Amino acid sequence: MPVPKRKTGRAVVRMRRAHDALVNPAQSECPQCHQPKLPHHVCPSCGYYKGKEVVETD
């Protein structure tokens, strides 16, 4: 089985892990109710998508 010849240094590990941070998903504003929503999704608060009511909400 292959084994590393040298120990991986702290700087190399940290540079590799620099891209592993979690990021929040992008949010846009609903044009109907002005609440935050995910892009290209039905608004969870009012049920509108592209100016039309798709899901009936109370």
C-alpha positions in Angstrom: 0.0 0.0 0.0 1.4 3.4 -0.9 2.5 5.6 2.1 3.3 9.3 2.0 7.1 10.0 2.0 6.8 13.2 4.0 4.3 14.7 6.4 2.0 17.2 4.9 2.7 20.6 6.3 0.3 22.8 8.2 0.4 25.5 5.5 -0.4 23.0 2.7 -3.4 21.6 4.7 -4.7 25.1 5.5 -4.4 26.3 1.9 -6.3 23.2 0.7 -9.0 23.8 3.3 -9.4 27.5 2.5 -12.2 26.6 0.1 -14.2 24.4 2.5 -16.0 27.2 4.3 -19.8 27.1 4.3 -21.6 29.9 2.5 -25.3 31.0 2.8 -27.5 30.3 -0.2 -28.2 33.3 -2.4 -31.5 35.1 -1.7 -33.6 37.5 -3.7 -36.6 39.7 -2.8 -40.1 38.6 -3.8 -41.6 41.3 -6.0 -45.1 40.6 -4.5 -44.5 40.6 -0.7 -40.9 41.8 -0.5 -39.8 38.8 1.6 -36.5 37.0 1.0 -36.8 33.9 -1.1 -34.5 31.5 -3.0 -34.0 32.5 -6.7 -36.1 30.4 -9.2 -38.3 29.1 -6.4 -41.9 29.8 -5.4 -42.1 32.4 -2.6 -42.9 30.5 0.6 -44.8 33.4 2.2 -47.2 34.4 -0.7 -47.0 31.5 -3.1 -46.2 33.6 -6.2 -43.7 32.7 -9.0 -43.1 35.0 -12.0 -46.1 37.2 -11.1 -48.6 34.3 -11.0 -50.0 32.6 -7.9 -48.8 29.0 -8.1 -49.4 27.8 -4.5 -52.4 28.8 -2.5 -51.4 30.1 0.9 -53.5 31.3 3.9 
